[in-house]
Amino acid sequence: MENFKKALKDSPRVRWGILFLIAFVQAANYYFYDSLSPLKRLLEENFNISSTDYGFLIAAYSLPNTFLLMAIFGGVILDRIGIKKTGFLFVGMMAIGGVITAYGASEYYSNGGFGYSFFNSFLTGYSPELKIMFLGRFLFGLGAETSIVVVSKVIVKWFKGKELAFAFGMKIGIARAGSALALFYSAEIAEAATHWTIAIWFAAMLLLIAFLAFLVYTIFDVRLDRQIKQVNLTGNDDRFRFADLGILFKNKSFIYVTLLCLTFYSAVFPFQAFSPDFLLNKFGMSLTQSGKIASILYWVTMFATPLIGLFVDKFGKSASIMMFGSVLLTLIHLTFAFTNLNPIVPLVLLGISIALVPAAMWPSVAKIVPEKRIGSAYGAMFSIQNLGLFAFPILAGFILETTNKNSEIYILSEEAKSIKNTKEFTAPYLNNSDKPLKNKKLLASLTILDMPDTINLKKEKSALKKQLDKYSTVIWDEYFQTQSDKEGNFTGTLGTDSTDKINIHSLNINPEKDIIIISAIDTSKSIILKSNNYKIDTTLNYINFSSKLNKNDLDILKDHKNVLLTIYDTIRKVRILEEEHNVFIDENLHLRCKIGKSRLRYANFDYLILPDNAVIKIKTPLNYTFTILIFAVLGLFGFIFALLLKREDKKSGFGLELPSNKKNK
């Protein structure tokens, strides 16, 4: 029996093999969660999804855990029926949700596949793709949070009394690697694949592999349970009872660590969601650059968390580390709010802060709570944490909007017409107190809207803004970099910087004189579609054409699904539009493409048809000071709860300041 015991829990090779196996489950979870972020624009362009719709799609993850308290119930289920059954149910649910999400984005579904008609029959203001992906994200969230609880209990089961903090640190580090890899590679997979939705299918496949990994784990779990039954011959009844759930909230240490979890993560994850936009606005970075710089948090956390966990195992000081991490978090947010220090430095320190608190906090729960209640304890913490993750992004967004009333400048019809001729404009750069911001570099966005006649221009600014955002059609969108002068004014020229979005029907395209050139991106070969072999369907909200390919054209495109489509004016000899496309060739050798719905490379402003009711909206950088202060205050509350936890530990004797394998006598 001793040899059998040595082969499992007491064998470092087996124990750490289990850790990497089970940590992969959480890493796949994190990868899928973050995989949609780099694909936001593609989702909007292909499925008619607005930014608000995208926000609801992401929020679908939190609904079952915030309002249905599924993490709590999942923890109770875990303590009642065990790791194997709970993991099979919820890791399986996570994988099913991922597959449904990927299916909803697939080309097969968009072309009328199974379920399309049903999801198109209700809430017709939303695309069928959005609705089924929302269902998929909901089911993914239903399984994902409880699966994290399962993973946490697995680690306690195998590492309690050993390298528990280091194991938690490794688990968190591997999981953060999943997030970092999603941010770096999801868009690249979309660009390299035959169809961009392969990036979502790849993330879903990782969830299926994670489910298989958990099934492999259950083999070891069965053997460990048999070993425990053979060794534990005392007959003690250590089963979970529902009355135990109430006992958790009579434990002051558990209350303090839960409140610390709530405030700390509410100061971290909502900030991470806003951080690329914050860097773009405050430091004038590009979209790509701000995303990569923001990912520093994940990379630092990935390496720092295991090291801090190792320190906790060897030397203890969990409560002190939680206090220090919370103070560091507060100071970093204050630095972001009030200084212009190079953001890389505070982001590295923030990554260390994010590593400090979790590496000390999650193993501490195993000292505070008996193992038979550990699933319920983690479940309760995750549910309360989700309340913060649901509420504080909304609060942060509200504060950001309220404190930036001058960030949007509107140039109405008559003045917009004159801008069309000159292409130049001048606008004031003001702060929230209507004072000019002088000699400031800024990265701004410019949007031209087609305003309906029903909009009342006499309404006050806030009401007019709501009407324009709700009822107007975007016909041009671009970013431009400039600088305000000594008076606080800045100038810009339309159509010279990075064009982000256009409405294809606002471009003057004439099939009688314009040709369409389709080029394989990785070769010099191309085909030319003239007016006699393509037609424009203007009844759709994009230009659609179908052309039968000859053998030569088919040979060029059959191995090149990703192409560059150029609309070229043969009279003026200039480009009108360039887009990257995924083409589709049907069984009748017809080439199909949706012009105006793919990745935009170039649009010629001279061909823009400016409507009589055009409105130009200029959005200047947002001031994040008050928004970041909310996160600083949350960090301060985290410090208070960590301090109270340390004081309570001296009374209760849980030994949070001792190494992981020791308790107070």
Secondary structure as UniProt FT lines:
FT   HELIX           2..6
FT   TURN            7..10
FT   HELIX           12..35
FT   HELIX           37..39
FT   HELIX           40..47
FT   HELIX           51..59
FT   TURN            60..62
FT   HELIX           63..66
FT   HELIX           70..81
FT   HELIX           83..105
FT   HELIX           107..110
FT   TURN            111..112
FT   TURN            114..115
FT   HELIX           116..119
FT   TURN            124..125
FT   HELIX           128..159
FT   TURN            160..161
FT   HELIX           164..192
FT   TURN            196..197
FT   HELIX           198..231
FT   HELIX           243..248
FT   TURN            249..250
FT   HELIX           252..283
FT   HELIX           287..294
FT   HELIX           296..315
FT   HELIX           318..338
FT   HELIX           344..368
FT   HELIX           371..373
FT   HELIX           374..402
FT   TURN            405..406
FT   STRAND          408..411
FT   HELIX           413..422
FT   STRAND          424..428
FT   TURN            432..433
FT   STRAND          441..450
FT   TURN            453..454
FT   TURN            457..458
FT   HELIX           461..471
FT   STRAND          473..483
FT   TURN            486..487
FT   STRAND          489..493
FT   TURN            494..495
FT   STRAND          498..502
FT   HELIX           504..506
FT   TURN            511..513
FT   STRAND          514..520
FT   TURN            521..522
FT   STRAND          526..529
FT   HELIX           531..533
FT   TURN            538..539
FT   STRAND          543..548
FT   HELIX           551..557
FT   TURN            558..559
FT   STRAND          562..569
FT   TURN            570..573
FT   STRAND          574..582
FT   STRAND          584..585
FT   TURN            587..588
FT   STRAND          590..595
FT   STRAND          599..603
FT   HELIX           605..607
FT   TURN            612..613
FT   STRAND          614..619
FT   HELIX           625..652
FT   TURN            656..657
FT   TURN            660..661
//
